[in-house]
């Protein structure tokens, strides 16, 4: 099974400068390939004689090394080659409809460099006092030496074929992936195995998770997952400081040293909340998966991206813009994004498969209005955010706990139906369909020339079009 690691590393000041140079040169190659592709595609659209010719989809980068860019020779060639490979891989995802075309990479924000095996090696080192075997990371070559870079491990790992070195808000990380040799059951195999249980047996081994804003996650077992009071207070203070430094950043001169300092301060303040949300998602998913009495974990299928869209502007009959609740919607969007809904489900999915369990999603319609005891659905069942009282059977319960039980029951029904299949795990890009009008009539294929007037002609595929001559401007 393919697994990965991400360790904190501590390069020296000299090593930081070298790694930043590697990051910058690799980013330059990626951006140069993006600009080259945009140039060819624009030229092909505006030049009739280049119709049918496409921009080169290769990994060449030597054309970008010249006298003006002589500093590219100050880094190892695999760094530049990997930049071209990254661009090619991004274009491959575009052709598979998994993402858009490669875009320009920014100099600010999280930065990383892809390093292949020519430029690093892990060497085992035995501690003479304890006898434990550790790994040390050596970077560079004879011509471009970097030396040993200290890093802190949090578990056993095997040397990977390539690594990524990333810097986020001044903190450095090394990451990679390797095959641990463990055979993992597929999603469908696990679902077929769970379908052999009876409904009562599977319901007893199922936990449903209701996600909300007040309580980020509530399990059907009654266990609530939320940020600690200290974390909430610290994130509130960090957010106040971030807004203050964001205002300072907007007033400072572009390109100045003080603006860069303010930008780094804003990035560092963002980083704390990001780390807290990641830690919360890992702890929540670990608690759900590590429960030995549960084999099925069920979430409600929430479209977080759709739910966090900005409010649309509204107009009255006279065309004047009226209040649309944008401020309240913005606050709700921020609260949803702070709850780490997506990360908790994502981490639970891969951890469940690794543990031989299953994590799936069910439709979220009326989960907060349905009674888990009798199945009655009515908006009046939920009296408030926390109080649920069924209008038919009179069952009283915490609203989030009741929703978790409903979600668990729906997950059991989907598995036992035998019709639940593993959907495509690829995250495809959704494109808006544009109305293109009626289709063009088919043309009988015939190899011919296209008249451009004034004696110009060209062969364009297997179709015949007459292009009128243009009158020169006077």
C-alpha positions in Angstrom: 0.0 0.0 0.0 1.3 3.4 -0.9 1.8 5.7 2.1 3.5 8.9 2.8 5.3 11.0 5.4 5.7 14.7 6.1 8.5 15.6 8.6 9.6 19.0 9.9 13.2 19.8 8.8 15.7 22.4 10.1 18.1 23.6 7.4 20.9 26.0 8.3 20.9 29.6 7.0 23.2 28.7 4.2 21.1 25.7 3.2 18.0 27.8 3.3 19.5 30.2 0.7 20.5 27.2 -1.5 17.0 25.6 -1.3 15.3 28.9 -2.0 17.5 29.3 -5.1 16.4 25.8 -6.2 12.7 26.6 -5.5 13.0 29.9 -7.5 14.7 28.3 -10.5 12.3 25.4 -10.7 9.4 27.9 -10.5 11.0 29.9 -13.3 11.0 26.9 -15.6 7.4 26.0 -14.8 6.3 29.6 -15.5 8.4 29.8 -18.6 6.7 26.7 -20.0 3.3 28.2 -19.1 4.1 31.4 -21.0 5.5 29.5 -24.0 2.3 27.5 -24.2 0.1 30.6 -24.0 2.1 32.2 -26.7 1.8 29.3 -29.1 -1.9 28.9 -28.5 -2.6 32.6 -28.9 -0.5 32.7 -32.1 -2.3 29.7 -33.5 -5.7 31.3 -33.0 -4.8 34.5 -34.7 -2.8 33.0 -37.6 -4.7 31.1 -40.3 -1.7 29.5 -41.7 -1.1 27.8 -38.3 -4.5 26.3 -38.1 -4.3 22.6 -37.1 -0.8 23.1 -35.5 -0.7 22.8 -31.8 1.7 24.0 -29.1 4.5 21.6 -28.3 3.8 19.4 -25.3 7.4 18.5 -24.5 9.7 18.7 -21.5 12.4 20.8 -23.2 13.8 23.6 -21.1 17.2 24.4 -22.7 15.7 27.3 -24.7 15.2 29.2 -21.5 18.9 29.2 -20.6 20.7 32.2 -22.1 23.0 35.0 -21.2 20.1 36.9 -19.5 19.3 33.8 -17.4 22.8 32.6 -16.7 21.9 32.1 -13.0 20.0 29.0 -14.1 23.3 27.2 -14.4 23.9 27.8 -10.7 21.6 24.9 -9.8 21.7 21.2 -10.7 20.1 20.3 -14.0 17.7 17.8 -12.4 16.0 20.8 -10.7 15.3 22.5 -14.0 14.3 19.2 -15.6 11.8 18.5 -12.8 10.3 21.9 -13.4 9.5 20.9 -17.0 8.2 17.5 -15.8 5.9 19.2 -13.3 4.4 21.3 -16.1 4.0 18.3 -18.3 2.3 16.4 -15.5 -0.1 19.3 -14.9 -1.0 19.3 -18.6 -1.6 15.6 -18.5 -4.2 16.2 -15.7 -5.8 18.8 -18.0 -6.1 16.4 -20.9 -7.8 13.9 -18.5 -10.2 16.6 -17.4 -9.0 16.5 -13.8 -7.9 20.1 -13.6 -7.5 23.3 -15.7 -4.5 24.2 -17.8 -1.2 24.9 -15.9 -1.1 28.4 -14.5 1.7 30.7 -13.3 3.1 30.0 -9.9 3.3 32.9 -7.5 6.4 33.8 -5.6 4.5 34.3 -2.4 2.7 31.7 -0.2 3.7 28.1 0.2 6.7 27.2 -1.9 8.2 23.7 -2.7 10.8 22.0 -4.9 10.6 18.5 -6.3 13.9 16.7 -5.8 14.6 13.3 -7.4 17.1 10.6 -6.3 20.1 12.2 -8.1 20.2 14.9 -5.5 19.5 13.2 -2.2 20.1 10.1 -0.2 19.1 8.7 3.2 21.9 7.1 5.2 21.2 4.9 8.2 22.9 5.9 11.4 23.1 3.8 14.6 23.0 5.6 18.0 25.8 4.0 20.1 24.0 4.7 23.3 20.6 3.2 22.6 21.3 1.1 19.5 18.4 2.7 17.6 18.8 3.1 13.8 17.9 6.5 12.5 18.1 8.1 9.0 20.0 11.2 8.0 19.3 13.2 4.8 22.1 14.2 2.5 21.3 16.8 -0.2 23.3 17.9 -3.2 26.0 16.6 -5.5 29.8 17.0 -5.7 29.4 20.1 -7.8 26.4 21.5 -5.9 26.9 20.3 -2.3 24.2 21.1 0.3 25.2 18.8 3.1 23.2 17.0 5.8 19.9 18.6 6.7 18.4 17.9 10.1 14.8 16.7 10.3 12.6 15.2 13.0 10.7 11.9 12.3 7.4 10.9 13.7 7.4 7.3 12.6 9.2 4.7 10.6 9.5 5.2 6.8 11.4 3.8 3.8 13.6 6.0 1.6 11.4 7.2 -1.3 12.3 7.7 -4.9 11.8 11.4 -4.7 11.0 14.0 -2.1 9.4 17.5 -1.9 10.9 20.2 0.3 8.4 22.8 1.3 8.5 26.1 3.1 5.3 27.5 4.8 5.5 30.7 6.8 9.2 30.2 7.4 8.8 26.5 8.5 10.5 23.8 6.4 9.1 20.3 5.7 10.3 17.3 3.8 7.7 14.9 2.4 7.6 11.7 0.3 5.8 8.5 -0.4 6.7 4.8 -0.4 5.2 1.4 -0.6 4.9 -0.3 2.9 4.1 -3.7 1.4 0.7 -4.0 3.1 -2.1 -5.4 1.0 -5.2 -3.2 1.3 -8.7 -4.3 0.6 -10.5 -2.2 -2.0 -13.6 -0.1 -1.3 -15.9 -2.5 -3.1 -14.5 -5.6 -1.4 -15.1 -4.0 2.0 -18.6 -3.0 1.0 -19.5 -6.5 -0.2 -18.2 -7.9 3.0 -20.3 -5.6 5.1 -23.3 -6.5 3.1 -23.2 -10.0 4.5 -24.3 -8.7 8.0 -27.9 -8.4 9.0 -29.4 -4.9 9.5 -29.3 -5.0 13.3 -25.7 -6.4 13.3 -24.5 -3.7 10.9 -26.4 -0.9 12.6 -24.7 -1.9 15.9 -21.3 -1.6 14.1 -22.0 1.7 12.4 -21.3 5.2 13.5 -23.0 8.2 11.8 -21.4 11.7 12.0 -23.4 14.9 11.8 -21.3 18.0 10.9 -22.3 21.4 12.0 -21.1 24.9 12.8 -21.7 25.0 16.5 -20.4 21.5 17.0 -18.0 20.5 14.1 -18.8 16.8 14.4 -21.3 14.8 16.5 -21.2 11.0 16.4 -24.3 8.8 16.7 -22.6 7.3 19.8 -23.0 10.6 21.6 -19.4 11.6 21.3 -18.9 15.3 20.3 -15.7 16.5 18.5 -14.9 20.2 19.0 -11.9 22.5 19.3 -10.7 23.1 22.9 -11.4 26.3 24.6 -7.7 27.3 24.5 -7.6 26.6 20.7 -10.7 28.7 20.1 -9.3 31.6 22.2 -5.9 31.5 20.5 -7.5 31.3 17.0 -9.7 34.3 17.8 -6.6 36.3 19.0 -4.7 35.3 15.9 -7.6 36.3 13.6 -7.7 39.8 15.3 -4.0 40.2 14.8 -4.2 39.0 11.2 -6.9 41.6 10.3 -4.7 44.3 11.9 -1.6 43.2 9.9 -3.7 42.8 6.8 -4.6 46.5 7.0 -1.0 47.4 7.5 0.0 45.3 4.5 -2.5 47.2 2.3 -1.0 50.5 3.2 2.7 49.6 2.7 4.5 50.3 -0.6 4.6 47.5 -3.1 8.0 46.0 -3.5 9.3 47.4 -0.2 10.9 45.4 2.6 8.3 46.5 5.1 5.5 45.1 2.8 7.4 41.7 2.7 7.7 41.7 6.4 4.0 42.4 6.8 3.1 39.6 4.3 5.2 37.1 6.2 3.5 38.1 9.4 0.0 37.6 7.9 1.1 34.2 6.6 2.4 33.1 10.0 -0.9 34.1 11.6 -2.8 32.1 9.0 -0.6 29.1 9.7 -1.7 28.6 13.3 -5.3 28.2 12.5 -4.4 25.9 9.6 -2.3 23.7 11.8 -5.1 23.5 14.4 -7.7 22.5 11.8 -5.4 19.8 10.4 -4.7 18.5 13.9 -8.4 18.5 14.7 -9.2 16.5 11.5 -6.5 13.9 12.3 -7.7 13.4 15.9 -11.3 13.2 14.9 -10.7 10.7 12.1 -8.4 8.7 14.4 -11.1 8.5 17.1 -13.7 7.3 14.6 -11.6 4.7 12.9 -9.8 3.3 15.9 -13.1 2.4 17.7 -12.9 -1.5 17.6 -16.6 -1.9 17.8 -17.3 0.1 14.6 -16.8 -1.1 11.0 -18.8 1.5 9.0 -18.4 5.3 9.3 -21.1 7.4 7.6 -21.0 11.1 6.8 -23.7 13.2 5.2 -22.8 14.3 1.7 -22.3 18.1 2.1 -21.2 20.3 -0.9 -18.9 22.5 1.1 -17.8 24.4 -2.0 -21.4 25.1 -3.0 -22.4 26.0 0.6 -19.7 28.6 0.9 -20.4 30.6 -2.2 -20.9 34.4 -1.7 -24.4 35.8 -1.7 -25.8 36.9 -5.0 -26.7 40.5 -5.5 -30.4 41.3 -5.4 -32.3 44.1 -7.2 -35.8 45.5 -6.7 -38.4 46.2 -9.4 -36.7 49.5 -10.2 -33.3 47.9 -10.7 -31.8 49.3 -7.5 -29.6 47.0 -5.4 -31.1 45.9 -2.0 -29.7 44.2 1.0 -29.0 40.5 0.3 -27.6 39.4 3.7 -24.0 39.3 2.3 -22.5 40.0 5.7 -24.3 37.2 7.4 -23.6 34.8 4.6 -19.9 35.7 4.8 -19.8 35.0 8.5 -21.5 31.6 7.9 -19.0 30.8 5.1 -16.1 31.5 7.5 -17.7 29.4 10.2 -18.1 26.4 7.9 -14.6 26.7 6.6 -13.2 26.9 10.2 -15.0 23.6 11.1 -12.7 21.4 8.9 -15.6 19.4 7.4 -13.8 18.3 4.3 -10.5 17.3 6.0 -12.2 15.2 8.7 -14.1 13.2 6.0 -11.0 12.9 3.8 -8.8 11.6 6.5 -11.4 9.2 7.8 -11.8 7.7 4.3 -8.2 6.7 3.8 -7.7 5.6 7.4 -10.8 3.5 7.3 -9.6 1.6 4.2 -6.2 1.1 5.8 -8.0 -0.4 8.9 -10.2 -2.7 6.8 -13.3 -0.5 7.4 -15.5 1.6 5.2 -16.3 5.3 5.2 -19.1 6.5 2.9 -21.5 9.4 2.4 -25.3 9.5 2.2 -27.7 12.3 1.0 -28.0 15.1 3.6 -31.7 16.0 2.8 -33.8 16.2 5.9 -31.3 14.5 8.2 -31.9 17.2 10.8 -35.7 17.0 10.5 -36.2 13.2 10.5 -36.8 11.3 13.7 -34.3 8.4 14.2 -36.9 6.4 16.1 -40.1 6.5 14.0 -38.8 8.1 10.8 -41.2 11.1 10.8 -40.0 14.1 8.9 -41.2 17.6 9.7 -39.5 21.0 10.1 -41.2 21.5 13.5 -39.3 18.4 14.9 -36.3 20.6 15.4 -37.3 23.3 17.9 -33.8 24.9 18.1 -30.2 24.3 17.2 -29.8 21.7 20.0 -33.4 20.5 20.8 -35.2 17.8 18.8 -38.7 16.8 19.7 -40.6 14.4 17.3 -44.1 15.7 16.6 -45.4 12.1 16.1 -43.9 9.9 18.8 -42.7 12.6 21.2 -39.0 11.4 21.2 -36.7 14.0 22.7 -33.0 14.1 21.9 -30.1 16.4 21.1 -30.6 17.5 17.5 -27.1 16.7 16.4 -27.2 13.3 18.1 -30.5 12.4 16.4 -29.1 13.5 13.0 -26.1 11.2 13.6 -28.4 8.3 14.2 -30.4 9.1 11.0 -27.2 9.2 9.0 -26.0 5.9 10.4 -29.3 4.3 9.5 -29.2 5.6 6.0 -25.6 4.3 5.5 -26.7 0.8 6.6 -29.6 0.8 4.2 -27.3 1.8 1.3 -24.7 -0.9 2.1 -27.4 -3.7 2.5 -29.2 -2.7 -0.7 -26.3 -4.2 -2.6 -26.5 -1.4 -5.2 -24.0 0.9 -3.5 -20.9 1.1 -5.7 -17.6 2.9 -5.3 -17.9 6.1 -7.2 -14.9 7.4 -9.2 -12.4 8.7 -6.6 -11.0 11.1 -9.1 -11.9 14.7 -8.4 -13.0 15.8 -11.9 -13.2 19.4 -12.9 -16.8 20.7 -13.5 -17.1 22.8 -16.6 -20.1 25.0 -17.3 -21.8 24.0 -20.4 -22.3 26.8 -22.8 -25.0 27.0 -25.4 -23.3 26.8 -28.8 -26.4 26.9 -31.0 -27.3 24.4 -33.7 -24.7 22.1 -35.0 -23.0 22.8 -38.3 -24.1 20.7 -41.3 -21.7 18.0 -42.2 -19.4 18.7 -45.2 -18.4 16.0 -47.6 -14.7 15.4 -47.0 -12.6 16.5 -50.0 -9.0 17.5 -50.0 -8.8 20.9 -51.6 -7.2 24.3 -51.3 -8.7 27.3 -49.5 -8.8 30.5 -51.5 -7.6 33.5 -49.6 -7.8 35.9 -52.4 -4.9 37.5 -54.3 -3.3 34.2 -55.1 -3.0 32.9 -51.5 -3.9 29.3 -50.9 -3.4 26.7 -48.3 -4.6 23.1 -47.7 -6.6 22.9 -44.4 -7.7 19.3 -43.6 -10.6 17.7 -45.4 -13.1 20.6 -45.9 -13.7 23.3 -48.4 -14.3 26.9 -47.3 -14.2 30.0 -49.5 -12.7 33.0 -47.8 -13.4 36.3 -49.5 -10.5 38.6 -50.3 -10.1 41.5 -47.9 -10.1 45.1 -49.1 -6.9 46.9 -48.0 -7.3 49.8 -45.7 -6.5 53.2 -47.2 
